[in-house]
Amino acid sequence: MLEIEAGGDDKASLALEEFEREQAGLGLNAPKERHDKRLFDATCRNDMDAMLHELEYGGATPDAHTNPRHGLSTGPALHVAARQGFVDAAELLLRWGASVSSKDTYGLGPLHVACRHGQVEVARLLIQNGADIDKLDIIGMDNPWEEYLDEA
């Protein structure tokens, strides 16, 4: 195996890392679903660098539904950012085309999720980006956004 000295050429280190990822089936040529899953996982960790990498180079889709992880519902990465209050992650996903109207498997939009978890800053960001404040969830419940925004 090729040895790279610590502090060596960054391009060589990155090339070696990508080669190893390819060998493990996780590189840039991995199936698109893997990039979507890695975007979801990076969002769970609030790892902005990994998120940007998957969006820029992996072709991950911001609105892709992925398998649940750590008790989070199956849904797009924006829902994870909304639930956890990861404002920067939500901004990045929105900048890359994530929809404020996307739904998780329970029919909840990211605004519903942000409000139900008390994430006021993310709720405001979603409203500023066009989230429908009058939209009902799948069981007909209103967005509780007013209650949370009034408290802040």
Order of alpha helices (4+ residues) and beta strands (2+ residues): alpha-alpha-alpha-alpha-alpha-alpha-alpha-alpha
